[in-house]
Amino acid sequence: MGQGNRDEEFFVMKRIFIISHNHKIAFMHVSKTGSTTIAKMIIDEEYPTKELHDMDIWKYCKTLKPGVFSDKYIDGYKVYCFVRNPFSRVYASFRHYMRGGEWSIEGKRLKGYTQFNDFVKNHLSAIMVRDRHFQSMQHFIGLTPKHGEIVKFENFNNEMERIWGSKICHENAKPEVDYRSKYNSESIDIVKRLYQWDIETLGYEF
């Protein structure tokens, strides 16, 4: 296995917080729950000389130099973990990779790949244990300190206004797509099975 793959696996499985020192807040990094918006808010406020957008944000954060990313929260900081309906999150993650092509299926990049139900049927169970975009919410909640607060992405703007103290703009929001229209009955059953803990514990449904 090459060095790049080892680094990717380390990044995927590692507990990562997005830290705001000004607000004394640590957000669990959960992909497709507004993490880009949160990171950009922190950078804009605490490192205002940087003008970063989308993937540049993560290239900057992953250096760990500015202190935005950390593998540990800081005593006295409030911890939040956003969670999301797995049916919505799986489709949003699929769209993410379909556009960018970072992930591959049997050597073929996902960019331009449109077969969502085929993806769920033939590839989701393998990818969800290796890629944080598809990992169960159970994984992230398990890494969140016991005193952390679990909040739902479906109410992101209101929750962030409460947490942050001012209105925010969801940086990486895409045009609304009804994820329900993308599933067939088989895909629904697969996601129900693979994300049973998320659905039952967090009160989600299709």
C-alpha positions in Angstrom: 0.0 0.0 0.0 1.4 3.4 -1.0 2.1 6.3 1.4 -0.9 8.2 0.0 -3.3 5.4 0.9 -1.9 5.1 4.4 -2.3 8.9 4.9 -5.9 8.7 3.6 -6.8 5.9 5.9 -5.3 7.7 8.9 -7.2 10.8 8.1 -10.5 8.9 7.6 -10.3 7.1 10.9 -8.8 9.8 13.1 -10.9 11.8 15.4 -10.8 15.4 14.1 -12.2 18.6 15.6 -12.7 21.9 13.9 -11.6 24.4 16.5 -12.7 28.0 17.2 -10.5 29.5 19.8 -12.5 32.8 19.8 -15.7 31.1 20.6 -14.2 28.2 22.6 -16.0 25.6 20.5 -14.8 22.3 19.0 -16.9 20.9 16.2 -16.6 17.2 15.4 -15.6 17.0 11.7 -18.5 15.0 10.1 -18.5 15.1 6.3 -21.6 16.5 4.5 -22.9 18.2 7.6 -21.7 21.7 7.0 -18.1 21.2 8.0 -16.8 23.4 5.1 -19.0 26.3 6.2 -17.8 25.9 9.8 -14.2 25.8 8.9 -14.5 28.8 6.6 -16.3 30.8 9.3 -13.5 30.1 11.7 -10.7 31.0 9.2 -12.5 34.2 8.2 -12.8 35.3 11.8 -9.5 34.1 13.3 -7.2 34.1 10.3 -8.7 37.0 8.2 -5.7 37.4 5.8 -6.6 34.0 4.2 -9.1 34.0 1.4 -10.0 30.4 0.9 -12.9 28.6 -0.7 -14.2 25.0 -0.7 -11.2 22.5 -1.2 -8.6 25.2 -0.5 -10.1 25.4 3.0 -9.3 21.8 3.6 -5.8 22.0 2.1 -5.2 24.8 4.5 -6.8 23.1 7.5 -5.1 19.8 7.0 -1.7 21.3 7.6 -2.9 21.7 11.3 -0.6 24.8 11.4 -3.4 27.4 12.1 -4.9 25.3 14.8 -8.3 24.9 13.0 -7.9 21.1 12.9 -7.0 19.1 16.0 -7.2 15.5 17.1 -8.3 16.6 20.6 -10.7 19.1 22.0 -9.5 21.6 24.5 -10.7 21.5 28.1 -13.4 24.1 28.7 -14.4 24.2 25.0 -18.0 23.3 24.1 -18.2 20.3 21.8 -20.8 19.9 19.0 -21.4 17.0 16.6 -23.8 17.5 13.7 -25.6 14.4 12.4 -27.7 13.9 9.2 -30.4 11.7 7.8 -28.4 8.8 6.3 -30.6 8.6 3.2 -29.9 12.3 2.5 -26.3 12.1 3.4 -25.5 9.0 1.3 -26.9 10.7 -1.8 -25.2 14.0 -1.0 -21.9 12.1 -0.6 -22.5 10.3 -3.9 -23.1 13.7 -5.6 -19.9 15.0 -4.0 -17.7 12.3 -5.5 -19.7 12.2 -8.8 -18.7 15.8 -9.4 -15.1 15.6 -8.1 -14.1 12.1 -8.9 -11.8 11.7 -5.8 -13.1 8.2 -5.1 -12.9 5.3 -7.5 -14.8 2.1 -8.1 -12.5 -0.7 -9.4 -10.1 1.9 -10.7 -12.7 4.1 -12.4 -13.3 7.5 -11.1 -16.8 8.5 -9.9 -16.8 11.8 -11.8 -19.7 11.6 -14.2 -20.9 8.4 -12.7 -24.7 8.7 -12.5 -25.9 5.2 -11.4 -26.8 6.0 -7.8 -28.8 2.8 -7.2 -26.1 0.7 -8.7 -23.6 2.4 -6.4 -25.7 1.7 -3.3 -26.3 -1.9 -4.3 -22.8 -2.9 -5.3 -20.4 -0.5 -3.6 -21.8 1.3 -0.5 -21.2 -1.4 2.0 -17.5 -1.5 1.2 -17.0 2.3 0.9 -18.8 3.2 4.1 -16.2 1.5 6.3 -13.3 3.3 4.5 -14.5 6.8 3.7 -15.7 9.3 6.3 -18.3 10.7 3.8 -20.2 7.5 4.2 -19.4 6.4 7.7 -22.3 5.8 10.1 -23.1 8.6 12.5 -22.4 6.0 15.2 -18.7 6.3 14.4 -18.6 10.1 14.9 -20.9 10.0 18.0 -18.6 7.4 19.4 -15.6 9.7 19.0 -17.4 12.7 20.5 -16.8 13.4 24.2 -19.7 12.5 26.5 -20.4 16.1 27.3 -20.7 17.0 23.6 -24.0 18.1 22.1 -25.5 16.2 19.2 -27.3 18.5 16.8 -29.1 17.8 13.5 -27.9 19.1 10.2 -31.5 19.4 9.0 -31.7 22.5 11.2 -28.2 23.7 10.4 -28.8 27.5 9.9 -30.8 27.9 13.1 -28.5 25.7 15.1 -25.4 27.5 13.9 -27.0 30.9 14.7 -27.7 29.6 18.2 -24.2 28.2 18.6 -22.2 30.9 16.8 -24.4 33.9 17.9 -25.0 35.3 14.4 -26.5 34.3 11.1 -24.4 32.2 8.8 -24.3 31.4 5.1 -24.0 27.7 4.2 -20.7 27.8 2.2 -21.0 24.5 0.4 -24.8 24.3 -0.1 -25.9 22.9 -3.4 -29.2 23.3 -5.2 -31.9 21.4 -3.3 -32.5 17.9 -4.7 -35.2 15.6 -3.3 -33.0 12.6 -2.4 -36.2 10.5 -2.1 -36.7 10.6 -5.9 -33.2 9.0 -6.4 -33.8 5.8 -4.5 -35.5 2.6 -5.6 -37.0 0.1 -3.2 -33.9 -2.0 -3.1 -31.6 1.0 -2.3 -34.0 2.0 0.5 -33.7 -1.4 2.1 -29.9 -1.4 1.8 -29.5 1.9 3.5 -32.0 0.9 6.2 -29.9 -2.1 6.9 -26.4 -0.5 6.7 -27.5 2.6 8.7 -29.9 0.9 11.1 -28.2 2.5 14.2 -28.4 6.0 12.7 -32.1 5.6 11.7 -33.3 4.1 15.0 -31.1 6.0 17.5 -31.4 9.4 15.9 -35.0 9.1 14.8 -34.6 9.4 11.1 -36.8 7.8 8.3 -36.8 7.8 4.6 
